[in-house]
């Protein structure tokens, strides 16, 4: 993400890690809960389920077709 006039890049190292895993190794994305900062980003146990669902689809597709739809905060 390129910094802009609205405050720049607000992504954390966790966000960057998650994006890279989804793009390059989707099955590895499921290990996100093992990161030390996971609880800071996940308010409820079901919060990451939509991302894990997409992770499963990307893994089933071979991961080659995964791309970023919205880069940053929408």
N, CA, C and O atoms as CSV, one atom per row, in Angstrom:
chain,resi,resn,atom,element,x,y,z
A,1,UNK,N,N,0.854,-1.175,0.000
A,1,UNK,CA,C,0.000,0.000,0.000
A,1,UNK,C,C,0.896,1.233,0.000
A,1,UNK,O,O,1.890,1.295,0.723
A,2,UNK,N,N,0.540,2.178,-0.796
A,2,UNK,CA,C,1.283,3.429,-0.853
A,2,UNK,C,C,0.673,4.420,0.129
A,2,UNK,O,O,-0.541,4.623,0.125
A,3,UNK,N,N,1.496,5.042,0.971
A,3,UNK,CA,C,0.943,6.039,1.902
A,3,UNK,C,C,0.225,7.153,1.143
A,3,UNK,O,O,0.657,7.572,0.069
A,4,UNK,N,N,-0.853,7.611,1.711
A,4,UNK,CA,C,-1.611,8.685,1.072
A,4,UNK,C,C,-1.828,9.826,2.067
A,4,UNK,O,O,-1.316,9.786,3.186
A,5,UNK,N,N,-2.567,10.814,1.663
A,5,UNK,CA,C,-2.775,11.999,2.493
A,5,UNK,C,C,-3.718,11.743,3.670
A,5,UNK,O,O,-3.898,12.627,4.507
A,6,UNK,N,N,-4.317,10.568,3.753
A,6,UNK,CA,C,-5.244,10.275,4.836
A,6,UNK,C,C,-4.574,9.594,6.021
A,6,UNK,O,O,-5.272,9.076,6.892
A,7,UNK,N,N,-3.278,9.577,6.083
A,7,UNK,CA,C,-2.632,8.997,7.248
A,7,UNK,C,C,-1.617,7.924,6.926
A,7,UNK,O,O,-0.947,7.420,7.827
A,8,UNK,N,N,-1.491,7.570,5.685
A,8,UNK,CA,C,-0.460,6.616,5.311
A,8,UNK,C,C,-0.835,5.174,5.546
A,8,UNK,O,O,-2.003,4.827,5.721
A,9,UNK,N,N,0.178,4.354,5.544
A,9,UNK,CA,C,0.017,2.915,5.683
A,9,UNK,C,C,-0.230,2.577,7.156
A,9,UNK,O,O,0.650,2.769,7.995
A,10,UNK,N,N,-1.411,2.081,7.463
A,10,UNK,CA,C,-1.765,1.768,8.850
A,10,UNK,C,C,-1.668,0.280,9.148
A,10,UNK,O,O,-2.003,-0.165,10.246
A,11,UNK,N,N,-1.210,-0.485,8.168
A,11,UNK,CA,C,-1.119,-1.924,8.383
A,11,UNK,C,C,-0.020,-2.251,9.382
A,11,UNK,O,O,1.016,-1.587,9.432
A,12,UNK,N,N,-0.263,-3.270,10.164
A,12,UNK,CA,C,0.704,-3.732,11.145
A,12,UNK,C,C,1.528,-4.862,10.532
A,12,UNK,O,O,1.173,-5.376,9.471
A,13,UNK,N,N,2.607,-5.249,11.177
A,13,UNK,CA,C,3.350,-6.422,10.687
A,13,UNK,C,C,2.451,-7.650,10.565
A,13,UNK,O,O,2.635,-8.460,9.656
A,14,UNK,N,N,1.479,-7.798,11.473
A,14,UNK,CA,C,0.534,-8.915,11.401
A,14,UNK,C,C,-0.281,-8.851,10.111
A,14,UNK,O,O,-0.497,-9.874,9.461
A,15,UNK,N,N,-0.733,-7.648,9.741
A,15,UNK,CA,C,-1.508,-7.485,8.508
A,15,UNK,C,C,-0.672,-7.866,7.292
A,15,UNK,O,O,-1.147,-8.558,6.391
A,16,UNK,N,N,0.570,-7.410,7.277
A,16,UNK,CA,C,1.454,-7.718,6.144
A,16,UNK,C,C,1.740,-9.209,6.059
A,16,UNK,O,O,1.765,-9.781,4.969
A,17,UNK,N,N,1.956,-9.844,7.218
A,17,UNK,CA,C,2.208,-11.284,7.253
A,17,UNK,C,C,0.992,-12.037,6.711
A,17,UNK,O,O,1.130,-12.939,5.885
A,18,UNK,N,N,-0.193,-11.659,7.180
A,18,UNK,CA,C,-1.419,-12.338,6.750
A,18,UNK,C,C,-1.617,-12.190,5.242
A,18,UNK,O,O,-1.987,-13.150,4.567
A,19,UNK,N,N,-1.375,-10.996,4.716
A,19,UNK,CA,C,-1.521,-10.777,3.277
A,19,UNK,C,C,-0.541,-11.646,2.491
A,19,UNK,O,O,-0.926,-12.286,1.512
A,20,UNK,N,N,0.711,-11.671,2.911
A,20,UNK,CA,C,1.711,-12.471,2.207
A,20,UNK,C,C,1.378,-13.962,2.250
A,20,UNK,O,O,1.555,-14.669,1.257
A,21,UNK,N,N,0.895,-14.441,3.401
A,21,UNK,CA,C,0.532,-15.857,3.497
A,21,UNK,C,C,-0.634,-16.185,2.582
A,21,UNK,O,O,-0.632,-17.226,1.926
A,22,UNK,N,N,-1.626,-15.312,2.531
A,22,UNK,CA,C,-2.784,-15.566,1.678
A,22,UNK,C,C,-2.387,-15.573,0.202
A,22,UNK,O,O,-2.932,-16.343,-0.589
A,23,UNK,N,N,-1.438,-14.712,-0.164
A,23,UNK,CA,C,-1.018,-14.615,-1.559
A,23,UNK,C,C,-0.043,-15.706,-1.967
A,23,UNK,O,O,-0.071,-16.157,-3.112
A,24,UNK,N,N,0.816,-16.137,-1.057
A,24,UNK,CA,C,1.877,-17.066,-1.442
A,24,UNK,C,C,1.708,-18.486,-0.924
A,24,UNK,O,O,2.148,-19.432,-1.578
A,25,UNK,N,N,1.082,-18.657,0.233
A,25,UNK,CA,C,0.941,-19.983,0.838
A,25,UNK,C,C,-0.350,-20.038,1.646
A,25,UNK,O,O,-0.307,-20.039,2.877
A,26,UNK,N,N,-1.506,-20.083,0.968
A,26,UNK,CA,C,-2.793,-20.001,1.670
A,26,UNK,C,C,-2.964,-20.954,2.843
A,26,UNK,O,O,-3.487,-20.525,3.872
A,27,UNK,N,N,-2.558,-22.226,2.760
A,27,UNK,CA,C,-2.750,-23.089,3.930
A,27,UNK,C,C,-2.018,-22.604,5.182
A,27,UNK,O,O,-2.458,-22.879,6.298
A,28,UNK,N,N,-0.923,-21.894,5.011
A,28,UNK,CA,C,-0.159,-21.369,6.148
A,28,UNK,C,C,-0.915,-20.241,6.856
A,28,UNK,O,O,-0.634,-19.947,8.018
A,29,UNK,N,N,-1.857,-19.615,6.180
A,29,UNK,CA,C,-2.641,-18.528,6.770
A,29,UNK,C,C,-3.381,-18.994,8.023
A,29,UNK,O,O,-3.595,-18.212,8.949
A,30,UNK,N,N,-3.765,-20.250,8.050
A,30,UNK,CA,C,-4.510,-20.790,9.192
A,30,UNK,C,C,-3.682,-20.795,10.477
A,30,UNK,O,O,-4.236,-20.995,11.558
A,31,UNK,N,N,-2.375,-20.580,10.382
A,31,UNK,CA,C,-1.534,-20.541,11.578
A,31,UNK,C,C,-1.488,-19.141,12.192
A,31,UNK,O,O,-0.729,-18.901,13.131
A,32,UNK,N,N,-2.288,-18.226,11.670
A,32,UNK,CA,C,-2.315,-16.850,12.177
A,32,UNK,C,C,-2.566,-16.802,13.681
A,32,UNK,O,O,-2.031,-15.935,14.372
A,33,UNK,N,N,-3.372,-17.724,14.187
A,33,UNK,CA,C,-3.688,-17.711,15.618
A,33,UNK,C,C,-2.485,-18.053,16.494
A,33,UNK,O,O,-2.551,-17.887,17.712
A,34,UNK,N,N,-1.400,-18.520,15.908
A,34,UNK,CA,C,-0.200,-18.819,16.658
A,34,UNK,C,C,0.699,-17.614,16.883
A,34,UNK,O,O,1.673,-17.693,17.631
A,35,UNK,N,N,0.379,-16.513,16.246
A,35,UNK,CA,C,1.194,-15.301,16.410
A,35,UNK,C,C,0.906,-14.648,17.764
A,35,UNK,O,O,-0.218,-14.700,18.263
A,36,UNK,N,N,1.938,-14.033,18.349
A,36,UNK,CA,C,1.786,-13.403,19.665
A,36,UNK,C,C,0.760,-12.278,19.665
A,36,UNK,O,O,0.082,-12.059,20.668
A,37,UNK,N,N,0.640,-11.561,18.551
A,37,UNK,CA,C,-0.264,-10.405,18.501
A,37,UNK,C,C,-1.670,-10.752,18.011
A,37,UNK,O,O,-2.477,-9.856,17.765
A,38,UNK,N,N,-1.967,-12.033,17.870
A,38,UNK,CA,C,-3.272,-12.463,17.347
A,38,UNK,C,C,-4.427,-11.969,18.210
A,38,UNK,O,O,-5.402,-11.440,17.677
A,39,UNK,N,N,-4.343,-12.128,19.515
A,39,UNK,CA,C,-5.442,-11.734,20.412
A,39,UNK,C,C,-5.714,-10.236,20.390
A,39,UNK,O,O,-6.823,-9.809,20.709
A,40,UNK,N,N,-4.730,-9.434,20.023
A,40,UNK,CA,C,-4.943,-7.989,19.933
A,40,UNK,C,C,-5.839,-7.626,18.753
A,40,UNK,O,O,-6.512,-6.595,18.775
A,41,UNK,N,N,-5.847,-8.466,17.732
A,41,UNK,CA,C,-6.589,-8.164,16.513
A,41,UNK,C,C,-7.924,-8.895,16.419
A,41,UNK,O,O,-8.761,-8.548,15.587
A,42,UNK,N,N,-8.128,-9.892,17.256
A,42,UNK,CA,C,-9.313,-10.731,17.139
A,42,UNK,C,C,-10.178,-10.583,18.385
A,42,UNK,O,O,-9.871,-11.168,19.424
A,43,UNK,N,N,-11.264,-9.800,18.289
A,43,UNK,CA,C,-12.097,-9.557,19.470
A,43,UNK,C,C,-12.953,-10.741,19.894
A,43,UNK,O,O,-13.293,-10.861,21.071
A,44,UNK,N,N,-13.312,-11.624,18.951
A,44,UNK,CA,C,-14.135,-12.791,19.263
A,44,UNK,C,C,-13.579,-14.004,18.529
A,44,UNK,O,O,-12.914,-13.838,17.507
A,45,UNK,N,N,-13.826,-15.210,19.013
A,45,UNK,CA,C,-13.282,-16.410,18.368
A,45,UNK,C,C,-13.737,-16.594,16.913
A,45,UNK,O,O,-13.009,-17.170,16.105
A,46,UNK,N,N,-14.927,-16.109,16.583
A,46,UNK,CA,C,-15.426,-16.297,15.217
A,46,UNK,C,C,-14.995,-15.178,14.257
A,46,UNK,O,O,-15.314,-15.230,13.069
A,47,UNK,N,N,-14.286,-14.182,14.754
A,47,UNK,CA,C,-13.882,-13.039,13.936
A,47,UNK,C,C,-13.083,-13.422,12.683
A,47,UNK,O,O,-13.343,-12.852,11.624
A,48,UNK,N,N,-12.122,-14.362,12.748
A,48,UNK,CA,C,-11.335,-14.681,11.555
A,48,UNK,C,C,-12.001,-15.680,10.604
A,48,UNK,O,O,-11.405,-16.024,9.583
A,49,UNK,N,N,-13.201,-16.152,10.898
A,49,UNK,CA,C,-13.817,-17.179,10.052
A,49,UNK,C,C,-13.974,-16.787,8.580
A,49,UNK,O,O,-13.693,-17.619,7.718
A,50,UNK,N,N,-14.404,-15.576,8.247
A,50,UNK,CA,C,-14.488,-15.234,6.817
A,50,UNK,C,C,-13.137,-15.338,6.111
A,50,UNK,O,O,-13.068,-15.814,4.977
A,51,UNK,N,N,-12.075,-14.903,6.763
A,51,UNK,CA,C,-10.745,-14.998,6.158
A,51,UNK,C,C,-10.316,-16.455,6.022
A,51,UNK,O,O,-9.692,-16.826,5.027
A,52,UNK,N,N,-10.645,-17.285,7.013
A,52,UNK,CA,C,-10.292,-18.705,6.921
A,52,UNK,C,C,-11.079,-19.400,5.816
A,52,UNK,O,O,-10.563,-20.314,5.171
A,53,UNK,N,N,-12.309,-18.982,5.593
A,53,UNK,CA,C,-13.107,-19.518,4.495
A,53,UNK,C,C,-12.438,-19.192,3.154
A,53,UNK,O,O,-12.294,-20.061,2.295
A,54,UNK,N,N,-12.036,-17.938,2.991
A,54,UNK,CA,C,-11.326,-17.538,1.771
A,54,UNK,C,C,-9.993,-18.273,1.641
A,54,UNK,O,O,-9.579,-18.635,0.540
A,55,UNK,N,N,-9.336,-18.486,2.763
A,55,UNK,CA,C,-8.091,-19.232,2.781
A,55,UNK,C,C,-8.305,-20.642,2.236
A,55,UNK,O,O,-7.505,-21.131,1.438
A,56,UNK,N,N,-9.368,-21.285,2.660
A,56,UNK,CA,C,-9.679,-22.625,2.164
A,56,UNK,C,C,-9.946,-22.631,0.675
A,56,UNK,O,O,-9.497,-23.533,-0.033
A,57,UNK,N,N,-10.669,-21.640,0.191
A,57,UNK,CA,C,-10.930,-21.549,-1.247
A,57,UNK,C,C,-9.642,-21.322,-2.029
A,57,UNK,O,O,-9.428,-21.935,-3.074
A,58,UNK,N,N,-8.786,-20.441,-1.521
A,58,UNK,CA,C,-7.511,-20.165,-2.188
A,58,UNK,C,C,-6.627,-21.406,-2.195
A,58,UNK,O,O,-5.969,-21.697,-3.194
A,59,UNK,N,N,-6.609,-22.133,-1.091
A,59,UNK,CA,C,-5.817,-23.356,-1.021
A,59,UNK,C,C,-6.324,-24.410,-1.977
A,59,UNK,O,O,-5.534,-25.107,-2.613
A,60,UNK,N,N,-7.654,-24.535,-2.089
A,60,UNK,CA,C,-8.242,-25.512,-2.999
A,60,UNK,C,C,-7.972,-25.153,-4.457
A,60,UNK,O,O,-7.880,-26.033,-5.314
A,61,UNK,N,N,-7.844,-23.855,-4.733
A,61,UNK,CA,C,-7.583,-23.401,-6.104
A,61,UNK,C,C,-6.092,-23.444,-6.435
A,61,UNK,O,O,-5.693,-23.120,-7.553
A,62,UNK,N,N,-5.284,-23.838,-5.481
A,62,UNK,CA,C,-3.852,-23.908,-5.717
A,62,UNK,C,C,-3.113,-22.653,-5.340
A,62,UNK,O,O,-1.886,-22.617,-5.425
A,63,UNK,N,N,-3.818,-21.623,-4.926
A,63,UNK,CA,C,-3.174,-20.391,-4.487
A,63,UNK,C,C,-2.701,-19.489,-5.605
A,63,UNK,O,O,-2.332,-18.343,-5.348
A,64,UNK,N,N,-2.701,-19.970,-6.846
A,64,UNK,CA,C,-2.206,-19.163,-7.959
A,64,UNK,C,C,-3.152,-18.031,-8.335
A,64,UNK,O,O,-2.731,-17.035,-8.925
A,65,UNK,N,N,-4.418,-18.179,-7.998
A,65,UNK,CA,C,-5.406,-17.186,-8.418
A,65,UNK,C,C,-5.716,-16.159,-7.330
A,65,UNK,O,O,-6.616,-15.338,-7.505
A,66,UNK,N,N,-4.990,-16.188,-6.214
A,66,UNK,CA,C,-5.246,-15.271,-5.111
A,66,UNK,C,C,-4.661,-13.902,-5.421
A,66,UNK,O,O,-3.507,-13.780,-5.831
A,67,UNK,N,N,-5.483,-12.867,-5.216
A,67,UNK,CA,C,-5.001,-11.499,-5.408
A,67,UNK,C,C,-5.708,-10.578,-4.426
A,67,UNK,O,O,-6.745,-10.934,-3.865
A,68,UNK,N,N,-5.154,-9.416,-4.225
A,68,UNK,CA,C,-5.715,-8.439,-3.299
A,68,UNK,C,C,-6.886,-7.721,-3.968
A,68,UNK,O,O,-6.737,-7.163,-5.055
A,69,UNK,N,N,-8.041,-7.736,-3.322
A,69,UNK,CA,C,-9.211,-7.042,-3.849
A,69,UNK,C,C,-9.232,-5.582,-3.397
A,69,UNK,O,O,-9.421,-4.682,-4.215
A,70,UNK,N,N,-9.039,-5.346,-2.104
A,70,UNK,CA,C,-8.995,-3.997,-1.556
A,70,UNK,C,C,-7.720,-3.890,-0.734
A,70,UNK,O,O,-7.532,-4.640,0.225
A,71,UNK,N,N,-6.856,-2.976,-1.098
A,71,UNK,CA,C,-5.589,-2.810,-0.405
A,71,UNK,C,C,-5.716,-1.667,0.584
A,71,UNK,O,O,-5.811,-0.508,0.182
A,72,UNK,N,N,-5.720,-1.972,1.853
A,72,UNK,CA,C,-5.869,-0.959,2.873
A,72,UNK,C,C,-7.220,-1.061,3.543
A,72,UNK,O,O,-7.862,-2.111,3.528
A,73,UNK,N,N,-7.636,0.026,4.119
A,73,UNK,CA,C,-8.925,0.063,4.819
A,73,UNK,C,C,-9.963,0.691,3.921
A,73,UNK,O,O,-9.733,1.748,3.333
A,74,UNK,N,N,-11.108,0.038,3.814
A,74,UNK,CA,C,-12.176,0.554,2.951
A,74,UNK,C,C,-13.286,1.137,3.800
A,74,UNK,O,O,-14.282,1.626,3.264
